[in-house]
Amino acid sequence: MTNHSFPSPHNPNNSGHPFGQPHFPKKEGQSYGVQQGNAPNSPPPSVIPRLKTELLAVEPGAFSGCLNRNTYIQLINRAAFWFHPTYIDYYSTSGYKWTGYTWIAWGTDLDRITSFQCV
């Protein structure tokens, strides 16, 4: 009988990751995978904030200040709308987009955002 050493979530001696540890360090309090919070319970503000000069790229660190806050964003296709980010990583964000009537789950790559303002 051959003894295979494949990772198993039932084996206390391995990480539980099927292909080994992720290639980036885990910070204290951080978990892997997308964790979406709840959609806001009320509509966004009726006043649209003035957007700052268009950016060449959105830094995840700068955008993380808008986490779980109503944020007005503009995309590279010039579409602009209210967004409530509940997750941000190095490349993307996800959360809830305001349709004018309700919040819907939505996400995008950070390089598609040209400007943003959180309130």
C-alpha positions in Angstrom: 0.0 0.0 0.0 1.3 3.4 -1.0 1.3 6.2 1.6 0.4 9.5 -0.1 1.0 12.7 1.7 -1.7 14.9 0.2 -2.9 17.8 2.3 -6.1 17.1 4.1 -8.2 19.4 6.3 -8.6 16.5 8.6 -4.9 16.1 9.2 -3.9 18.4 12.1 -0.3 18.4 10.9 -0.9 20.4 7.7 -2.3 23.8 6.8 -5.6 22.7 5.4 -4.7 24.4 2.1 -4.9 21.9 -0.8 -1.7 23.3 -2.4 0.3 24.3 0.6 0.5 27.7 2.2 -0.5 30.8 0.3 2.4 32.8 -1.1 1.8 36.0 0.8 2.1 36.4 4.6 -1.1 36.5 6.6 -1.4 39.5 8.9 -2.8 39.2 12.4 -6.6 39.3 12.3 -6.7 38.8 8.5 -8.3 35.8 6.9 -8.0 34.3 3.4 -10.8 34.6 0.9 -13.4 37.2 0.2 -15.5 38.2 3.2 -18.4 40.4 2.3 -20.1 42.4 4.9 -23.7 43.2 4.8 -25.3 45.7 2.4 -26.1 49.1 3.9 -29.5 49.5 5.5 -30.2 52.9 3.9 -29.6 54.7 0.6 -26.4 56.7 0.1 -26.4 60.5 0.6 -28.4 62.5 -1.9 -25.5 64.9 -2.5 -22.8 63.6 -4.8 -19.3 64.6 -3.5 -16.9 66.4 -5.8 -14.4 63.9 -7.2 -10.7 64.7 -7.0 -8.4 64.7 -10.0 -8.5 61.5 -11.9 -5.9 59.0 -10.7 -3.5 56.9 -12.8 -4.0 54.0 -10.3 -5.8 53.4 -7.1 -3.5 52.4 -4.2 -5.1 49.6 -2.1 -3.9 51.4 1.0 -5.6 54.7 0.1 -8.8 52.9 -0.9 -8.9 50.9 2.3 -9.8 54.0 4.2 -13.2 53.7 2.4 -13.9 50.2 3.7 -17.5 49.9 4.9 -18.2 53.5 4.0 -20.4 55.0 1.3 -17.9 55.9 -1.5 -18.6 57.6 -4.8 -16.4 56.2 -7.5 -15.8 56.9 -11.2 -14.6 54.1 -13.5 -12.4 54.3 -16.6 -15.5 54.1 -18.8 -16.7 57.4 -17.1 -19.5 55.6 -15.2 -19.9 57.0 -11.7 -22.0 55.7 -8.8 -22.2 55.0 -5.1 -20.3 52.0 -3.9 -20.0 50.5 -0.4 -16.8 48.4 -0.3 -16.7 45.6 2.1 -13.5 43.9 0.8 -10.3 45.2 -0.6 -7.2 43.3 -1.6 -4.1 44.2 -3.7 -5.9 44.1 -7.0 -9.7 44.3 -6.5 -12.6 45.4 -4.4 -16.1 44.1 -3.8 -19.1 45.2 -1.9 -22.4 46.8 -2.9 -23.3 49.2 -5.7 -26.3 51.5 -5.5 -28.7 51.1 -8.4 -30.8 54.1 -7.6 -33.3 51.9 -5.8 -31.3 49.2 -3.9 -27.8 47.9 -3.1 -26.6 45.0 -5.3 -23.4 42.9 -4.8 -20.7 44.2 -7.2 -16.9 44.2 -7.5 -14.2 45.4 -9.8 -10.4 45.6 -10.2 -8.8 48.6 -8.6 -7.2 49.7 -11.9 -10.6 50.3 -13.4 -11.3 53.1 -10.8 -10.1 56.5 -11.9 -11.3 58.5 -8.9 -13.2 58.1 -5.6 -14.4 60.0 -2.6 -15.7 58.3 0.6 -18.0 60.0 3.0 
